[in-house]
């Protein structure tokens, strides 16, 4: 691969990651903010809004890390999310390090919930984390609206990932497990 071709591919990956991150930056619906504020943050809508923002962005990153066609996609998305955070006008410049720490703390909790096995559905585990970090209960608590909300964020992230980075194309007669192995006979 030539230097210029490699440069173009890296640039295309960065641009795609930025487009994916931009979609993850969508503001939560006001009704969802009011609902979470009433349920978990003692009426604090600003706190509720931030927890929903973190949730959407974390799920976008976890989806990119888990479902992307290329291993470098997750890292590119992480960089794009951090770049957007540094340019976010809703975060005062002196508060960016705190916002990064909060994002990373939530990333750790959501990642652990995603990896956990045997206790509820993945949506229930993620919803439990949302409610716990928002202050609305202990980890393990489940609310059906929270489950629906986190599942919708995850589904939207998967759809955006496919639309932005593509879908694996395999011949009909080849199983995915065989494609990874290739022709190593």
N, C-alpha and C positions, 0 to 999 in steps of 0.2 A: 504494500500500500504506500502510495506516495505521501510526502509530507502534506501537500495541499488537500489530498483526499481525506487524510486523517483529520486535518484541521476542520474541513467542511463537516465531517461526521460529528466531531465534538461540538461544533457550533450548532448543528441541527439538533443534537441531543439537549443542549442547554436551552435552545428556543422552545423545544417541546416541553421540557421540564418547567420552564417559566409559564407556558400556557396552562399546563396542568395545575401549577401552584396558584395561578391567577383564579382559576375556577374554585379552588379550595378556599380562596379568600372571600367568597361570597358571604354576605352578612346573613345571620340567622333570621328567620321570620319573626316579626314582632310578637305574634301569638305564641310562638315557642319560647321566646324570652319571658313573656309574662307568665306562662305556665311554669317554667323552671324557677322563676323568681318566687312565685307563690308556693311552690312545692319544696324548694331546697335552699334558697338563699335569704330567707326572711324578708322577701320583698325587694331585695337589692337587684334591680334589673341590669345594672352595669356589670355586676359580678356574673349574673346569669348569662348575659350576652358574651362575656369573655369565655365562660366555660363552654358554651356552644361553639364559639369560634375555635377554641383549642380542640374540641372534640372533632369537628369537621376536618381540621388540618392534620391532626394526628391520624385519623382514619385514612386520609388521603396518602400520607406517608407510609403507613403500614400496608396499605393496598399496593402501592408502588413497589415496596420492598418484597412483598410476597408474590404478586401476580404478574409482574413485568416480564416481558420476553427476554430482556437483557439484564444481567446483574448490575450493570452500571446505572440503570434507570433510577433505582432507589437512592443512590448517592447524589445523582443529579437533581432529583426532586428535593432531597434534604437541603442541598445548597440553594436551590431556588426558593424554598420556603424561608430559609434564614435571610436571604437577600431581601425578600418581600417584607419580612419583619423589620429589618433595618430601615426600610423606606416607608413603613406604615405610619401614616399621619395620625392614627388613633393612639399611637404610643409615643410619649414624650421621649426625646433622645436619651435622657438620663435614666429612663426606665427600661430601655431595650435589654440590658443584661438581666434584669429581673424577669422580663417577659420570656427571655430565652430559658431561664432556669425553670419557670413555671411550665413552659411547653415541654421541656425535657422530663420534668417530673411526671407530667400527664402521659407523655409518650411511654415512659417506663411502666406506669400502672395499666394503661390500655394494652400494651404489648404483653404484659404478664397475664392479663385477663384473656387475651386472644389465645395464648398458649395453654392456658389451664384446661384441664380435661375433667369430665365427670360431674360438673356442677352447673346444671342449666345449659341453655343454648348459648352459642357465641353472642347473640344479640342481648340476651339477659345478662351475661357477664359484663359486656361493654356498657350496658345501661346502668348496671350496678356501680361501675366506676364513675360514670357521669354524675350520678346522684351523690356518691360519696365525696368526690372532689368538690362538688358544688356546695356541700355541707348539708345535704338532705338525707342523711342516714348512713348506716354502716354499710361497708362493702357487703354485698350479698342481697341487699334490698332490691326488689324489682318492681317497676311500675310499667304498665303496658304501653303507655304513651312514650316513655323513655326508650323502651325496646324498639318501638316503631320508628322513633326518630333516629336512633343510632343505626338501625338497619337501613334506613333511607339514605343516611350520609354514606354508609359503606357501599350501598348499591350505586349511588351516584358516582362515587370515586372509582368503582370498577368500570362503569360505563365511560367515564372521562378517560380513564387509563387506556381502554381499548380504542376510543376515538382518537386519542392523541398519539399513542405509540403503536397501535396496530394490534392485530389478532394473529395468533399462530396459525399458519396455513400448512396443514399436513395432507398428504394424499389419503384418500378414504381408506385404503387398505393398511395404513401404518398406524399402530397404536402409539400414543405419546411416549410411553416407556421405551419403545423400540427406536424412536427417533433420537432419543438421547444417546443410545448405544451406538447407533450408526452401523456401518459395515465393518465390524471388528471380528469377523469370522476367521 
